[in-house]
Amino acid sequence: MRWQLLLFLALTSLRCAHAPEAPPAPTAPSPVAAAPRWPEPQPPALRLPDSVRPVRYALDLTLLPAEPTYSGTVTIDVDVREPVRQVWLHAQDLQVTQASVLLDGRTLEARAVTQSEGRLGLLLPETLGTGPARLSVSFTGRADRERSQGLYAVEEGGASYLYTFFEPIDARRAFPCFDEPGFKVPWRLRFTVKQEHVALANHPVVSEEPLPGGLKRVTFAESRPMPSYLVAFVVGPFELVDGGPVGRARVPLRFIVPHGRGAETAYAASVTPRLVTLLEDFFDQTYPYEKLDVAVVPRYWGTMEHPGIVALGQPLTLIRPGEETLQRRQSYVNIAIHELAHYWFGNVVTCRWWDDIWLNESLTTWLDHKMTDQFEPSWVYALDASANSASFALSTDSLTTSPSVRKPITTNDDIIGSFDNGTTYSKGASLLRMLEGWLGEERVRDMLRTHVRKHAWGVATSDDFLATLEASAGPEAARVFRGFIDQPGVPRVSAELQCEAGAPPRLKLSQQRFLPAGSTGSTAQTWDVPVCVRAGQGKVSARACTLLTGATGELELPTQGCPSWLLLNAGGSGYYRGGYSREQLSGLLSTPPGTLTTAERLAFLGDVSAAVERGDVPLGEALKLVPATASDSHRLILQAGAQLLFSVRAERLPEAERPRYRAWLRELYGPRARALGWTPRPGEGDDVKKLRSMLLGLAAIGGQDPVLSQEAGRLARAWLADRESVSPEVAWSALRVAARDGDRTLFDTVLAQARASQDRNERTRLLASLGAFRDPTLKKEALALVLGDAFDVRDTQALFGTAFFSESRDLAWDFYQRNFDTLAGKLRSDELGGLIGMVGNLCDEQQRAEAEALLTPRVANIEGGPRALARALESIRLCVESERRHQPSVVEFLRTRGKASHKATAR
């Protein structure tokens, strides 16, 4: 109803404002001007027509953060490419108060009409001929105060601040514009703000002039070409922190923070110059803008690669002195690199349309892994992040409901869905890693440099990228990459070893689509797959590569004699699952220590998990590999072995087996966890800190180790009483462990501190810990906070997520069903896909039916909803099937292990 009312008011005001005035009483009849004959609105289905294209914008806004509304005028120079009677652009939740077109010195008053999904039409009284013209639209809008979308306002420390976040299609909520990435043109911004306020935007301020009423007018330099989703600005009583010069051009670095919080930017200010230098060196280009402002936005949401004014959330950027934990340092460095890498992959070169958003996100995700690793090699970040990214992508890609990397876009729903973590980010990054392993690092780097230079300050498509790849590495490379981005799914490559006397050993390779047991998909799918293998005897091995272009192929092995072992993913960078026979698995497990690289071992353990998922290996049998990984000296191998445990649903094991399972985890991880203890030692390296965090989680949470849990409770209570008494490296982990078996007193203490905290990040983390309490009464009280009046739902979502992804998720699922509509009404459209997708963590046929019944009638009106629900329902169905297949072997494994332990104890 709101749109209809706004439309009625807008049209009424236009008609009244432009109705001809009554002439003075004539002495003789005088002709009356005929009312304009407006054309019938013909809105575009989705993409705006190419008949009218923007050339340049001038945006003038009056921005007073404490006021509920704002006003403005946007002037758009356009190129009319064919005669039109109506011009279509975008505006959503705005009230247009005046619209006109300036043409050859004449002004044509336009009639503004709105259509669904933010389409704004300007109907003209006469045909607009080809050539240059200027559109002018005046409007009013409201700053969002609930969802942090578009132009949004946030209260902090008793003051109001304005921020923006427009990607992908929310610029239209702030001002009328051609809101598509392909319309990439210069912008000039001018704001009227309070005299004492800071106003900053993408490009530098060129003038400030005082105005009556305690106001000032701030004018900014014209921007480099950018699409509407990259326009950004902030207004409010900010504090500015000078970060010194950065980059080859020595441009100024500043941090824009709420008043009084400047000291918390010390770590960010100390490392950001190095991040810029790393990126300049990779691209061999100078930082592309005149300044680098870091707008420290209130929440993690809102982090964004705005040109010249990158947005990084307070949870990332504001770190109190003395609280520079490994997790905080690593998160800031990696996310800052990601957003700044977008300055080249996204800002300098922008995707033409949302079907190619992978060009922005895949390339940047791949690069942030590399640059974070270069920033601090001791973190082993590239190997860790690449392995996790590949694992996530391969898992997502095994679902028949997952889309391809390059996705067709026909609706706004598709636009929201195009930002798919598993495919757009992780799979695309994994494909680049495969390309790098096949072609070499320098060749891929040089190809990417060429891509950026060739399309600088313009737009690009997948075809443009592939053309550059073909020119740099040949048609084979382009064909391989296209096959992987244009079709969904992941290959499964298997090999049969053939050894004949007097002839070199050969592999008969075959491929098909990898699908989990119970999937309804077809395996009859092929790719052009770069396959590299290693084969050998003992520690002596040889590597061989081929391009597998059909369902089958052959590869000659350069080994002396018939090899005793075969690795199907040499280097571990191939984007495929290795399908091993039992004999091949046995051979690989028998290789001498040090034969395989860490990356290869990680890929192999991933292939074992895939074999379990496919039903080739019983889970109970695969669990026998975990003890060796638990004692491994390399943290990432321990981590990969522990991932096999994710297939065990502890809460769904028979009651009698749960204590056995927990005892096994304590036996595996408890000794190392207790040896490290909760308290970090002086001079301890970052790798030890990460190892401690992992082992404590496995032993204290998974194994419920009583010694570690008791110590966690002591530390948590001490920390709540005095923040200086416990190392920040472990304080939050201790609190999460303590909360699991926490009592009413602990619950009330945490809740009281969440209510009192003025630090949004701390408040959110305290609330999240309330979701970890297992006591049913306390769990229900915690869930009631999610939609209560005491806290912003943007801060309580973490609480709900913690509760939902815990062993006692049944209470959270009941809350979800009863409150879905209320919760959905408080979230942004892009968040709703995640709300729906989280039900994919369920593993029960009755709950699957409940989810389908609840969500099916609702998803049609949720952007990204249908795809998220289809994927979630498929995940539940496959989990139920996996549990049916594997639980007997898990139970047998636990009972056998228990008997063996009992005998050992008796001896």
Sequence and secondary structure as in RCSB ss.txt:
>XXXX:A:sequence
MRWQLLLFLALTSLRCAHAPEAPPAPTAPSPVAAAPRWPEPQPPALRLPDSVRPVRYALDLTLLPAEPTYSGTVT
IDVDVREPVRQVWLHAQDLQVTQASVLLDGRTLEARAVTQSEGRLGLLLPETLGTGPARLSVSFTGRADRERSQG
LYAVEEGGASYLYTFFEPIDARRAFPCFDEPGFKVPWRLRFTVKQEHVALANHPVVSEEPLPGGLKRVTFAESRP
MPSYLVAFVVGPFELVDGGPVGRARVPLRFIVPHGRGAETAYAASVTPRLVTLLEDFFDQTYPYEKLDVAVVPRY
WGTMEHPGIVALGQPLTLIRPGEETLQRRQSYVNIAIHELAHYWFGNVVTCRWWDDIWLNESLTTWLDHKMTDQF
EPSWVYALDASANSASFALSTDSLTTSPSVRKPITTNDDIIGSFDNGTTYSKGASLLRMLEGWLGEERVRDMLRT
HVRKHAWGVATSDDFLATLEASAGPEAARVFRGFIDQPGVPRVSAELQCEAGAPPRLKLSQQRFLPAGSTGSTAQ
TWDVPVCVRAGQGKVSARACTLLTGATGELELPTQGCPSWLLLNAGGSGYYRGGYSREQLSGLLSTPPGTLTTAE
RLAFLGDVSAAVERGDVPLGEALKLVPATASDSHRLILQAGAQLLFSVRAERLPEAERPRYRAWLRELYGPRARA
LGWTPRPGEGDDVKKLRSMLLGLAAIGGQDPVLSQEAGRLARAWLADRESVSPEVAWSALRVAARDGDRTLFDTV
LAQARASQDRNERTRLLASLGAFRDPTLKKEALALVLGDAFDVRDTQALFGTAFFSESRDLAWDFYQRNFDTLAG
KLRSDELGGLIGMVGNLCDEQQRAEAEALLTPRVANIEGGPRALARALESIRLCVESERRHQPSVVEFLRTRGKA
SHKATAR
>XXXX:A:secstr
 HHHHHHHHHHHHHHHHHS       SS                SSS  TTEEEEEEEEEEE  TTSSEEEEEEE
EEEEE S EEEEEEE  S EEEEEEEEETTEEEE EEEEEGGGEEEEEEEEEE SEEEEEEEEEEEE BSSS  E
EEEEEETTEEEEEEE TTTTGGGTS B  STT  B EEEEEEEETTSEEEESS EEEEEEETTTEEEEEE    S
B GGG  EEEES EEEEEEEETTTTEEEEEEESTT GGGGHHHHHHHHHHHHHHHHHHTS  SSS EEEEEESSS
TT B  TTEEEEEHHHH   TT   HHHHHHHHHHHHHHHHTTTBTTTEEESSGGGTHHHHHHHHHHHHHHHHHH
 GGG HHHHHHHHHHHHHHHHHTSTT   SS    SHHHHHHT  IIIIIIIHHHHHHHHHHHH HHHHHHHHHH
HHHHTTTEEE HHHHHHHHHHHH HHHHHHHHHHHHS S EEEEEEEE  TTS  EEEEEEEE   TT  S    
   EEEEEEEEETTEEEEEEEEE SSEEEEE   SS  SEEESSGGG  SSEEE  HHHHHHHHTS TTSS HHH
HHHHHHHHHHHHHHTSS HHHHGGGHHHHHT SSHHHHHHHHHGGGG  GGGS TTHHHHHHHHHHHHHHHHHHH
H SS  TT  HHHHHHHHHHHIIIIIIS  HHHHHHHHHHHHHHHH GGGS HHHHHHHHHHHHHT  HHHHHHH
HHHHHH   HHHHHHHHHHHTT  SHHHHHHHHHHHSSSSS HHHHHHHHHHHHTSTTHHHHHHHHHHHHHHHHT
TS HHHHHHHHHGGGG   HHHHHHHHHHHHHHHTTSTTHHHHHHHHHHHHHHHHHHHHHHHHHHHHHHHHHHHH
HHHHHH 
